[in-house]
């Protein structure tokens, strides 16, 4: 059996205290170091009960008693982590375990070691606490971690990433299907950033669209940086995904609103300029005629001038009528958007222009299968179709039956409408910059007034879209609207 001197010799350099327990009498003797740690108290006749009540933290009393009984009555191994109150009144962590020995004389006694593990336990708690805060922060900010092995293309996701991508916790990403979770329009960008990072060590921080397991598209901020081995070779890419869909959507909506406001301000400025120019022109003419009337010598001269006054008055009335139409169209913007079927809008236009269509024997072909409805103001859509269709008929190629082809479709997630004709066409090199200006005409047609395309452009842009045109003289014209 080991004596106290032998135990002290073994343990003195390891900050380890111990009990020696007589398995027959259950008598306990404490080592000098154990006494020193707890402040050399007077435990009385029952050291075990004194220890339970005064030294051992209350949370561990029941389990310690059970382990002690198992060791002393059934020779079961004793292993536990406990907290003991030391001389300074503070609790410290100790690992408590029995000393195993092959000494046959050791069968009537047991040695219980108390190993100080306080620093290790604190480090463990710090790691666990840091991991807890990392996990909580990741959850609160929807930020998930990932790792790509550049040699095997294996991809590893943490649970937050799986949650962001609507994947079950046991889901394992397939290396062959890594582009599955990125929006199609961003595949090129994603491949390029991973290529640069894996080959040249160039980190990235980008905003891209991803897709969940169930194909819901959303915005993320993706950050990645290379991982090197000891030979400074790139072996992987480590990064995070942060779900910024709500923030990005709000940002895009705000930018869209700013663009609309800027566009409206620009149109307002142009409209004010046009109003000023038109009214000033008629005002100047009236002022000149008034002056000439005062200076006229004969009744015949005055009569001729009065005829001019009548012409100026009619022109002024027509100009005010045109300007009022523009204002009226703009006021429709206050109406609520609703789902509008292209066919229904076209039917309204055809009904209102049926006499013109029949007179010119025009053919209208419409294909709305790819996109049959949009969220829009119905009066705007009808007005746009009306202006483009009547223009196509009005400016038909002489001797050629007017054919108007109307098509709606989706492309890269955007809604489009195209109206094409086989008419006179427009020389865009000469007139392209004036295409949608007010009172701009490009053909000598008695009904041309330069209002229709100006109104159409304003309506399209007021709804956040844009309109473009391609044309070939004597072949035809195509107007393309992005909603």
C-alpha positions in Angstrom: 0.0 0.0 0.0 1.3 3.5 -0.9 2.2 5.6 2.1 1.9 9.4 2.5 5.5 10.0 1.7 5.3 8.1 -1.5 2.1 9.9 -2.6 3.5 13.3 -1.7 6.6 12.5 -3.6 4.6 11.6 -6.7 2.1 14.5 -6.6 4.0 17.5 -5.1 5.0 18.9 -8.4 1.6 18.7 -10.0 -0.6 20.8 -7.8 -2.7 17.7 -7.0 -4.3 17.1 -3.6 -5.7 13.8 -2.4 -7.8 11.9 0.0 -6.7 8.5 1.4 -9.8 6.4 2.2 -9.9 3.3 4.4 -12.4 1.1 2.6 -13.1 -1.0 5.7 -13.8 1.9 8.1 -14.6 4.6 5.5 -12.2 6.8 7.4 -10.8 9.7 5.4 -7.5 11.5 5.7 -6.7 14.6 3.8 -3.3 15.4 2.3 -1.4 18.4 3.5 -2.0 20.1 0.2 -5.7 19.5 0.3 -5.8 21.1 3.8 -3.8 24.0 2.6 -6.1 24.6 -0.4 -9.2 24.8 1.8 -7.6 26.9 4.5 -6.7 24.2 7.1 -10.2 24.1 8.7 -11.3 22.1 11.7 -13.5 19.5 10.1 -14.6 17.8 13.3 -15.1 14.0 13.6 -16.8 13.6 10.1 -14.6 15.0 7.4 -16.8 13.7 4.6 -20.0 15.5 5.9 -17.9 18.6 6.6 -16.6 18.5 3.1 -20.1 18.1 1.6 -21.6 21.0 3.6 -18.8 23.5 3.6 -16.3 22.8 0.8 -18.2 21.2 -2.1 -20.6 23.4 -4.1 -24.2 22.5 -3.4 -24.8 21.6 -7.1 -22.5 18.6 -6.9 -23.3 17.2 -3.4 -25.8 14.5 -4.5 -23.6 13.1 -7.3 -20.4 13.2 -5.2 -22.1 11.2 -2.5 -23.3 8.6 -5.1 -19.8 8.3 -6.6 -18.2 8.0 -3.2 -20.6 5.2 -2.2 -19.9 3.4 -5.5 -16.1 3.6 -4.9 -16.1 2.5 -1.2 -18.8 -0.2 -1.4 -18.6 -1.6 -5.0 -15.1 -0.5 -6.0 -16.6 1.5 -9.0 -14.2 4.0 -10.6 -14.7 7.5 -9.4 -14.6 10.3 -12.0 -16.3 13.7 -11.7 -15.7 17.4 -12.2 -16.6 19.4 -9.1 -16.3 22.9 -7.7 -14.6 23.4 -4.3 -14.5 26.5 -2.1 -10.9 27.4 -1.3 -9.3 29.4 1.4 -10.1 32.8 -0.3 -13.8 31.9 -0.4 -13.9 31.5 -4.2 -14.9 28.3 -6.0 -12.4 26.5 -8.3 -12.8 23.6 -10.7 -11.2 20.2 -9.8 -11.3 16.9 -11.6 -11.9 14.2 -8.9 -10.8 10.6 -9.7 -9.5 7.6 -7.9 -5.9 6.5 -8.2 -5.6 3.1 -9.8 -2.8 0.8 -8.7 -1.7 -2.8 -9.3 -0.3 -3.0 -5.8 -2.1 -5.9 -4.1 -1.8 -4.2 -0.8 -3.9 -1.4 -2.1 -7.2 -3.4 -1.9 -8.0 -2.1 1.6 -7.6 1.6 0.8 -8.4 4.0 -2.0 -6.8 7.3 -3.0 -9.0 10.0 -4.4 -7.2 12.7 -6.4 -8.2 16.3 -6.7 -6.6 17.8 -9.9 -6.9 21.5 -10.4 -8.5 22.1 -13.8 -9.8 25.6 -13.2 -7.8 27.3 -16.0 -8.7 24.6 -18.5 -12.3 24.9 -17.5 -12.3 28.7 -17.8 -10.7 28.3 -21.3 -13.4 25.8 -22.2 -16.2 28.2 -21.0 -14.6 31.0 -22.9 -14.6 29.0 -26.1 -18.2 27.8 -25.5 -19.2 31.4 -24.6 -17.5 32.8 -27.8 -19.1 30.0 -29.8 -22.5 30.8 -28.3 -22.1 34.5 -29.2 -20.9 33.6 -32.6 -23.9 31.3 -33.1 -26.4 33.9 -31.7 -24.8 36.7 -33.8 -25.0 34.5 -36.9 -28.6 33.7 -36.2 -29.6 37.3 -35.6 -27.8 38.6 -38.6 -28.7 35.6 -40.9 -25.0 35.1 -41.5 -23.9 31.5 -42.4 -20.4 30.1 -42.8 -19.2 27.9 -45.7 -16.0 26.2 -46.9 -14.9 25.0 -50.4 -12.2 22.5 -50.8 -10.5 23.6 -54.1 -8.9 20.2 -54.7 -12.1 18.0 -54.3 -14.7 20.8 -54.9 -16.4 19.5 -51.8 -18.6 22.2 -50.1 -19.3 22.5 -46.4 -22.1 24.6 -44.9 -22.8 25.4 -41.3 -26.4 25.2 -40.0 -27.1 28.9 -40.5 -26.2 28.6 -44.2 -28.5 25.6 -44.5 -31.2 27.6 -42.8 -30.7 30.6 -45.2 -31.0 28.2 -48.2 -34.1 26.5 -46.8 -32.2 23.2 -46.6 -32.7 20.5 -43.9 -30.0 20.3 -41.3 -28.9 16.9 -42.7 -28.5 18.2 -46.2 -25.1 17.8 -47.8 -24.4 20.0 -50.8 -23.4 18.1 -54.0 -20.1 19.4 -55.5 -21.4 18.7 -59.0 -24.5 20.9 -58.3 -22.8 24.0 -56.7 -24.3 26.5 -59.2 -27.8 25.2 -58.3 -28.0 27.7 -55.4 -27.1 30.8 -57.5 -29.5 32.8 -59.6 -29.0 32.1 -63.3 -28.1 35.7 -64.2 -25.2 35.7 -61.7 -23.6 32.3 -62.7 -20.9 34.0 -64.7 -20.1 36.4 -61.9 -20.0 33.6 -59.3 -17.7 31.4 -61.4 -15.3 34.3 -62.1 -15.0 35.3 -58.4 -14.4 31.7 -57.3 -11.9 31.2 -60.1 -9.9 34.3 -59.1 -9.9 33.3 -55.4 -8.9 29.7 -55.9 -6.2 30.4 -58.5 -4.8 33.8 -57.6 -5.9 34.2 -53.9 -8.0 37.3 -54.7 -10.7 37.6 -51.9 -14.2 38.8 -52.8 -17.1 40.6 -51.2 -20.1 40.9 -53.5 -23.8 41.3 -53.5 -25.4 38.5 -55.5 -28.7 36.7 -55.9 -29.0 33.1 -54.6 -31.7 30.5 -54.8 -33.0 28.4 -52.0 -33.6 24.7 -52.3 -37.2 25.6 -53.3 -36.1 28.1 -56.0 -36.9 31.3 -54.1 -34.5 34.0 -55.2 -33.0 36.4 -52.6 -30.1 38.7 -52.2 -27.0 37.9 -50.1 -23.7 39.5 -49.4 -21.1 36.8 -50.1 -17.6 37.1 -48.6 -14.7 34.7 -49.4 -11.0 34.5 -48.8 -8.3 31.9 -49.7 -7.1 29.2 -47.2 -3.4 28.3 -47.5 -1.4 25.3 -46.4 2.1 25.4 -44.9 3.6 25.5 -48.4 1.5 28.6 -49.1 -0.7 26.7 -51.6 -4.4 27.5 -51.8 -6.3 24.5 -50.6 -9.7 26.1 -50.0 -11.9 29.1 -49.8 -13.6 30.1 -46.5 -16.4 32.6 -46.3 -19.9 33.7 -45.2 -23.2 34.4 -46.7 -25.4 37.1 -45.2 -29.0 37.3 -46.1 -29.6 41.0 -47.1 -32.7 40.4 -49.2 -34.9 42.9 -47.3 -32.2 45.5 -47.1 -31.3 45.1 -50.8 -35.0 45.1 -51.9 -35.5 48.3 -49.9 -32.4 49.8 -51.5 -33.5 48.9 -55.0 -37.0 50.3 -54.3 -35.4 53.5 -53.0 -33.1 53.8 -56.0 -36.1 53.1 -58.3 -38.1 55.8 -56.5 -35.1 58.2 -56.8 -34.8 57.4 -60.5 -38.6 58.0 -61.0 -38.3 61.3 -59.1 -35.3 62.3 -61.2 -37.1 61.3 -64.4 -40.3 63.2 -63.3 -38.3 66.3 -62.5 -36.6 66.1 -65.8 -39.9 65.7 -67.6 -41.4 68.5 -65.5 -38.5 70.8 -66.5 -38.9 69.8 -70.2 -42.7 70.3 -70.0 -42.3 73.7 -68.4 -39.8 74.6 -71.1 -42.2 73.5 -73.8 -45.1 75.4 -72.2 -43.0 78.5 -71.9 -41.8 78.2 -75.5 -45.3 77.5 -76.9 -47.1 80.2 -75.0 -44.4 82.7 -75.5 -44.5 82.1 -79.2 -48.3 82.7 -79.4 -48.0 85.6 -77.0 -45.3 87.2 -79.1 -47.4 86.8 -82.3 -50.5 88.4 -80.6 -48.3 91.2 -79.3 -47.0 91.8 -82.8 -50.4 91.8 -84.4 -51.7 94.2 -81.7 -48.9 96.6 -82.4 -49.5 96.3 -86.2 -53.2 97.0 -85.6 -52.4 100.2 -83.8 -50.1 101.2 -86.6 -52.4 100.2 -89.5 -53.5 103.1 -91.7 -56.4 101.6 -93.6 -59.4 99.4 -92.8 -58.2 96.8 -95.3 -54.9 96.4 -93.4 -56.7 96.0 -90.1 -59.0 93.4 -91.6 -56.0 91.3 -92.8 -54.5 91.6 -89.4 -57.7 90.4 -87.7 -57.7 87.3 -89.9 -54.2 86.6 -88.5 -55.5 87.1 -84.9 -58.1 84.4 -85.6 -55.4 82.0 -86.8 -53.2 82.7 -83.8 -56.2 82.2 -81.5 -56.9 78.8 -83.0 -53.3 77.8 -82.8 -53.1 78.9 -79.1 -56.3 77.0 -78.4 -54.9 73.9 -80.0 -51.6 74.2 -78.1 -53.4 74.6 -74.8 -55.6 71.5 -75.7 -52.4 69.5 -76.4 -50.8 70.6 -73.1 -53.9 69.8 -71.2 -54.0 66.3 -72.7 -50.4 65.8 -71.4 -51.4 66.9 -67.9 -54.5 64.8 -68.0 -52.5 61.7 -68.9 -50.0 62.4 -66.1 -52.8 62.7 -63.5 -53.7 59.1 -64.1 -50.5 58.2 -62.3 -52.4 58.7 -59.0 -54.6 55.7 -59.8 -53.8 52.3 -58.2 -52.0 49.7 -60.2 -53.8 46.5 -60.9 -53.4 43.4 -62.9 -54.2 44.3 -66.5 -54.5 41.7 -69.3 -52.8 42.8 -72.5 -55.6 41.3 -74.6 -58.2 43.3 -72.7 -56.3 46.6 -73.2 -55.8 45.8 -76.9 -59.6 45.0 -77.3 -60.4 48.5 -75.9 -58.0 50.1 -78.4 -59.3 48.1 -81.3 -62.9 49.0 -80.5 -62.0 52.7 -80.3 -60.1 52.7 -83.6 -62.2 50.1 -85.5 -63.1 52.6 -88.3 -59.5 53.6 -88.9 -58.4 49.9 -88.9 -61.1 49.1 -91.4 -60.5 52.1 -93.6 -56.8 51.3 -93.9 -57.4 47.5 -94.0 -54.8 47.1 -91.3 -54.0 43.7 -89.8 -53.1 43.4 -86.1 -51.4 40.3 -84.8 -51.0 39.9 -81.1 -49.1 37.2 -79.1 -49.5 37.5 -75.3 -49.0 33.8 -74.4 -45.5 34.4 -72.9 -46.8 37.2 -70.7 -50.5 37.8 -70.6 -50.8 40.4 -67.8 -48.8 42.9 -65.8 -49.4 45.1 -62.7 -50.1 48.5 -64.3 -52.5 51.4 -64.7 -55.0 50.2 -67.3 -55.5 53.7 -68.8 -51.7 54.0 -69.4 -51.4 50.6 -71.1 -54.4 51.5 -73.3 -53.0 54.9 -74.1 -49.6 53.4 -75.0 -51.1 50.8 -77.3 -53.4 53.4 -78.9 -50.6 55.8 -79.7 -48.3 53.1 -81.1 -51.0 51.4 -83.2 -52.5 54.6 -84.6 -48.9 55.8 -85.5 -48.2 52.6 -87.3 -51.4 53.0 -89.4 -51.0 56.7 -89.9 -47.4 56.3 -91.2 -48.0 53.2 -93.3 -45.9 52.7 -96.5 -47.9 53.9 -99.5 -49.3 50.9 -101.4 -48.6 48.4 -98.6 -51.2 47.0 -96.3 -50.4 48.0 -92.7 -49.4 45.0 -90.5 -48.8 45.5 -86.8 -47.3 42.8 -84.7 -47.6 43.0 -80.9 -45.8 40.7 -78.6 -45.3 40.6 -74.8 -42.7 38.4 -73.0 -40.3 38.0 -70.1 -36.5 38.2 -70.4 -34.0 38.0 -67.5 -36.9 38.5 -65.0 -38.1 41.7 -66.8 -41.4 42.3 -68.6 -41.4 43.6 -72.2 -43.8 44.7 -74.9 -42.9 45.1 -78.5 -45.0 46.8 -81.2 -43.7 46.4 -84.8 -45.0 47.6 -88.1 -44.1 47.5 -91.8 -44.6 51.2 -92.4 -42.5 54.1 -93.6 -39.8 53.8 -90.9 -37.8 56.6 -89.4 -34.2 57.8 -90.2 -32.8 57.4 -86.6 -29.5 58.9 -87.6 -31.2 62.1 -88.4 -34.1 62.1 -86.0 -33.1 59.6 -83.2 -32.3 62.3 -80.6 -35.7 64.0 -81.2 -37.7 60.8 -81.4 -39.9 61.4 -78.3 -39.8 65.2 -78.2 -43.0 67.2 -78.0 -44.2 68.6 -81.3 -41.5 66.6 -83.1 -42.7 65.1 -86.5 -40.7 63.2 -89.0 -43.1 62.8 -91.9 -45.3 65.2 -93.8 -48.6 63.9 -92.7 -51.6 66.2 -92.2 -52.5 64.6 -88.9 -49.0 64.6 -87.4 -48.8 66.8 -84.3 -45.8 65.4 -82.4 -47.8 64.7 -79.2 -48.4 60.9 -79.2 -44.8 59.6 -78.7 -44.1 62.4 -76.2 -47.1 61.2 -74.1 -46.1 57.5 -74.5 -42.6 58.1 -73.3 -43.8 60.1 -70.3 -46.3 57.4 -69.3 -43.7 54.5 -69.6 -41.1 56.4 -67.6 -43.6 57.6 -65.0 -44.2 53.9 -64.3 -40.5 53.2 -63.9 -39.9 51.7 -67.4 -38.2 52.8 -70.5 -39.0 52.8 -74.3 -36.6 52.4 -77.2 -37.0 52.2 -80.9 -35.3 50.5 -83.9 -36.3 51.5 -87.4 -35.3 51.1 -91.1 -36.6 53.6 -93.6 -39.3 52.1 -95.9 -39.1 48.8 -94.0 -40.7 49.4 -90.7 -40.3 50.3 -87.0 -40.3 48.5 -83.7 -40.9 50.1 -80.3 -39.7 48.1 -77.3 -41.0 48.9 -73.9 -39.5 47.5 -70.7 -42.0 47.8 -67.8 
